[in-house]
Amino acid sequence: MPIYYLDTSALLKYYIQEPGTDFMVELLESNAARDQFLTSTFALLELSSAIFRRFHVQTARDIQLRFDEDTGVRFNFWPLDMVVLSYAVASVRDFRLRTGDMVHLSSALTIVAINNNIGDSFMVSSYKELLNAAASTDLIALDPQAPDSLDLINQLRSSGQ
């Protein structure tokens, strides 16, 4: 069963029209029934902070409402617990990522380990450093902004991944 871990940069593209939005709409709205979409509870704060900094209050509230409505329907949250934090602290030396990116990578790798889902798990992000770190692990890196991203997701789905 494919697991797609969505960092905040990917989630934002679903709610805000910008490069990569078409990919995120395709990924989340045309998904196979077996696809799972997860993000960290840390994304709650990151997404809210990003939209309220970027937009007027009413627009930000509207975006936040859409996000809240999708919670548990389009995607689920993975808790930011001591397992994730311990892995992040132990691994920061190897990956040298920013704090938020390290939380997302550690969350995704924890999900893969617990579900024993090696080879069928994806990191969806627009941050090159995070994608490079993910690609060096058991995660397949997907950049919504990549020119061939829509073709790639369609190929993955037609091949059964």
N, C-alpha and C positions, 0 to 999 in steps of 0.2 A: 504494500500500500504506500503510494508516494506521500511523503511529508514535505510540505513547503513551509519553511520558516521565513516569515516576513519581518524584516526590520522596519523601523519607523520611516525611513526614506521610501521604502516600497509602499507601505500603507498610505502615506500622504499622497502618492500618485493616484491612488484609487479615489480619493476624495477631492483632489485639487487638480485641475487641468494643467498639465505640464508634460515635458518629455517623459515618456514611459507610461503615461496614463492608459493608452490603448492596450499595452501589454497587461497591465494590472486588471483592466476590465475583462479582457479575454481570460486571464488566469482564474479570476474569482467568479465570473459569471458563466463561463462555459466549461466548468470543471467536470471531471468524471466523478461519479458518486463515491469512488474510493479515495479521492484526493483529500488530504487533511491539511488545513491551514492553521498555523500556530504562530504566536508571537509572545514576547515576554510581557509580564505585567508592567515592566519598566516602560513599555511603549505607551501605556496610558498617560503617563506624565510627559513623555517626550512629544507625543502627538498633540496633546492639549497645549503644551508650551509653544510648540511650533505654530499652531494655527492662531492662538491668541496673540502671539507676537506679530504675526504676518497680516492679519485681517482685522477689520473693524469688528466690534464686539458682536453685533447681530449676525454677521456672516460667519464668524468663528463659532457662535452658538449653533447655527444651522449645521455646520460641518460636524461639530461635536455630537449633535443629536443623531446624525446619520451614522457616525462611527459607533455610538452607543447602541443603536438599533441593530447593527450588524454583529455586535459582540455575541458570541454563542451561536450565531446563525451562519455567517460566512467564515468566521475564524474563532479560535479559542485562545485563551491565555495560558502560558506556562508560568508558574510562580517563580518569583525572584527569591529563592530560598538559600539556605546555607550551602547546599550542594552546588548550586550554580555559582554562588559567590566564591566558594572555596576553589572551584575549578578555575574561575576567572583569575583569582589571585595567584594560583599556582602556575597559570599559563601566560600571564601578562609578559613575562620575560621573553617567552618564545615568540609571541605575536606582535608585541609592541603596539597595540591598538589603543585608541582613546577609550575612556571608561565605558561609555554607552555601547560602543562597538564590541568591546570585550564582553559585556553583559549579554549582548545578542549572540555572539559566537558561542559563548559558554552555554547559554540556554539551548541553542540549536544542537550542540554536541551532546548535551545531557539528554535531550529528547531522543536523539539517534541511539545513544547507548542504552537507554531504558527500553526502547522499542526494538532494539536489535535490528535496526532498519538501514544498515550500511548499503550504499549503492543506489538507494532509492529515496534519498533525502536531499533537499535543495535549500540553499541560502539565497533568498531574493533580496537584493539590495542595490543601491546605486553608488555605494561607497567602494572605491577601488581597493583600498587597504583591507576592508572587511572581506570583499570578494576574493582577494588574493589569499588571505589567511584561510578562508573557508575552503578554497580549492586545494590548499596544502593538507587538508584533513580528509575525512570521509564524505564531505559535503560537495554537491555539484553547485557551482556558482552560477546564478542567473542575474543578469543586469537588465532591468526593465528598459533602460535607455539604449541598449545596444541595438544597432541597426537591424540585426537579424533576430531579435528577441522573439517576435511573434512567430516567425518560421520555426525557431528552435522549440518553442513550447508545443506547437502543433506536431512537430516531428517526435518529440518525447511522448506525447499522448498517443500518437498513432503506433508507436513502437511498444506501448504498454507500460511506459514509465510514468 
